[in-house]
Amino acid sequence: MGTMEKLDEMSTSGAREYLTFRLDQEEYGIDILKVQEIRGYEPPTRVANAPNFIKGVVNLRGTIVPIVDMRLKFSCSKAEYNSFTVVIILNLKHRIVGIVVDSVSDVMELPPENLKAAPEIDSVIDSGSVLGLGSLGDRMLILLDIERLMAAPDMGLVAASE
């Protein structure tokens, strides 16, 4: 599905709520319905031979959850772990995954008219994983298709047979 079809699909369903978070200087938004909980960062158990952006796994009430540092995945200049660093626990179709971000901002409701198609530019994010851009006042959000991003083959989080 191309970006325009995704935007069309989003615009027919009325206003949507997005959890907004910061990575470096950028603000991103993900569908609030994919978010299970938000937790403080605690160092996960390392996994041998995992890509550098997979920090390891944590045991979350009996479920082993991989922790992806989005700052490393998106090649941010720095990835400090401090009291503001948070983990967003996502409940995706195929599994539960945690993503590390600099900070969580708020939940933002975006009506369809505030959504724009993302420009076709080369970036560290696969363009298919960007739903578009959302604007509210002077804020500009990069809206991510977090399900698609986490299922990308280079993430190694979803078995090819799923």
C-alpha positions as CSV (number, residue, x, y, z in Angstrom):
1,M,0.0,0.0,0.0
2,G,1.5,3.4,-1.0
3,T,1.7,6.5,1.2
4,M,-1.4,8.1,-0.5
5,E,-3.5,5.0,0.0
6,K,-2.5,4.8,3.7
7,L,-3.4,8.5,4.1
8,D,-6.7,8.0,2.4
9,E,-7.4,5.1,4.7
10,M,-6.5,7.2,7.7
11,S,-8.6,10.1,6.5
12,T,-11.7,8.1,6.1
13,S,-11.7,7.0,9.7
14,G,-11.8,10.4,11.3
15,A,-9.4,11.9,13.9
16,R,-6.9,9.5,15.3
17,E,-4.8,9.7,18.5
18,Y,-1.1,9.4,18.4
19,L,1.4,8.9,21.1
20,T,4.2,11.4,20.4
21,F,7.8,10.9,21.4
22,R,11.2,12.5,20.7
23,L,14.3,11.0,19.1
24,D,17.1,13.6,19.0
25,Q,15.5,16.8,17.5
26,E,12.6,15.1,15.8
27,E,9.1,14.4,17.1
28,Y,7.4,11.1,16.0
29,G,3.9,9.8,16.4
30,I,2.6,6.2,16.6
31,D,-1.0,5.0,16.7
32,I,-2.0,5.0,20.4
33,L,-3.9,1.7,19.9
34,K,-0.5,-0.1,19.4
35,V,0.8,1.1,22.8
36,Q,0.4,-1.2,25.7
37,E,2.4,0.8,28.4
38,I,5.2,3.2,29.0
39,R,8.0,2.3,31.3
40,G,11.3,3.7,32.6
41,Y,14.4,2.4,31.0
42,E,16.1,-0.5,32.7
43,P,19.1,-2.3,31.2
44,P,17.9,-5.4,29.3
45,T,19.6,-8.8,29.2
46,R,22.0,-8.7,26.2
47,V,21.4,-11.2,23.3
48,A,24.4,-12.6,21.5
49,N,24.9,-11.6,17.9
50,A,21.9,-9.2,17.9
51,P,22.2,-6.0,15.8
52,N,23.5,-3.1,17.8
53,F,20.0,-1.4,18.0
54,I,18.5,-4.4,19.7
55,K,19.6,-3.7,23.3
56,G,18.5,-7.1,24.6
57,V,15.3,-8.5,26.2
58,V,13.4,-7.9,29.4
59,N,10.9,-10.2,31.2
60,L,7.6,-8.4,31.3
61,R,5.3,-10.3,33.5
62,G,6.3,-13.6,32.0
63,T,6.7,-12.4,28.4
64,I,10.2,-12.1,26.9
65,V,10.2,-8.7,25.2
66,P,12.9,-7.5,22.8
67,I,14.0,-4.0,23.4
68,V,14.9,-1.9,20.3
69,D,16.7,1.4,20.7
70,M,15.1,3.6,18.1
71,R,17.9,6.2,18.5
72,L,20.5,3.6,17.3
73,K,18.1,2.3,14.6
74,F,17.6,5.8,13.2
75,S,21.3,6.8,13.6
76,C,20.7,9.6,16.0
77,S,23.9,11.4,17.1
78,K,23.6,10.3,20.7
79,A,21.8,7.8,22.8
80,E,22.1,8.6,26.4
81,Y,20.3,6.6,29.1
82,N,19.0,8.9,31.8
83,S,15.9,9.5,33.9
84,F,14.0,10.8,30.8
85,T,14.8,7.7,28.7
86,V,11.6,5.7,28.3
87,V,10.5,2.4,26.8
88,I,7.3,2.2,24.9
89,I,5.8,-1.3,25.1
90,L,4.0,-2.0,21.8
91,N,1.4,-4.7,21.4
92,L,1.8,-5.6,17.7
93,K,0.0,-8.3,15.6
94,H,2.9,-10.7,15.9
95,R,4.5,-9.9,19.2
96,I,5.2,-7.5,22.1
97,V,8.2,-5.2,21.5
98,G,9.7,-2.4,23.5
99,I,11.2,0.7,21.8
100,V,13.6,3.0,23.6
101,V,13.0,6.8,22.9
102,D,14.5,10.0,24.4
103,S,11.2,11.0,25.9
104,V,7.4,10.7,25.5
105,S,5.7,14.0,24.9
106,D,1.9,13.5,24.9
107,V,-1.1,12.0,23.2
108,M,-2.2,14.1,20.2
109,E,-5.4,13.9,18.3
110,L,-5.0,14.6,14.6
111,P,-7.9,15.2,12.3
112,P,-7.5,14.0,8.7
113,E,-7.0,17.5,7.3
114,N,-3.8,17.8,9.4
115,L,-2.2,14.9,7.7
116,K,0.1,15.2,4.7
117,A,2.0,12.7,2.6
118,A,5.6,12.3,3.5
119,P,8.0,13.8,1.0
120,E,10.0,11.2,-1.0
121,I,13.4,11.6,0.5
122,D,16.3,9.3,1.3
123,S,16.4,8.6,5.0
124,V,17.3,6.0,7.5
125,I,13.6,5.1,7.8
126,D,12.2,2.9,5.1
127,S,9.7,5.2,3.3
128,G,7.1,2.5,3.6
129,S,7.2,2.8,7.4
130,V,6.3,6.5,7.3
131,L,2.6,7.1,7.2
132,G,3.0,10.8,6.6
133,L,3.4,14.1,8.4
134,G,1.0,15.4,11.0
135,S,0.9,19.1,12.0
136,L,-0.8,20.8,14.9
137,G,0.0,24.4,15.5
138,D,3.7,24.8,15.1
139,R,4.4,21.1,15.8
140,M,5.3,18.7,13.0
141,L,5.1,15.0,13.7
142,I,6.6,12.1,11.6
143,L,3.9,9.5,11.8
144,L,5.3,6.0,11.8
145,D,3.7,2.7,10.7
146,I,5.3,1.1,13.7
147,E,3.9,-2.4,12.9
148,R,5.6,-2.3,9.5
149,L,8.8,-0.9,10.9
150,M,9.1,-3.6,13.5
151,A,8.3,-6.3,11.0
152,A,11.0,-5.2,8.6
153,P,13.5,-8.1,7.8
154,D,16.5,-6.1,9.1
155,M,14.9,-6.0,12.5
156,G,14.9,-9.8,12.8
157,L,11.9,-9.6,15.2
158,V,9.3,-11.5,13.2
159,A,9.9,-14.9,11.8
160,A,9.7,-15.0,8.0
161,S,6.9,-17.6,8.2
162,E,4.6,-15.3,10.1
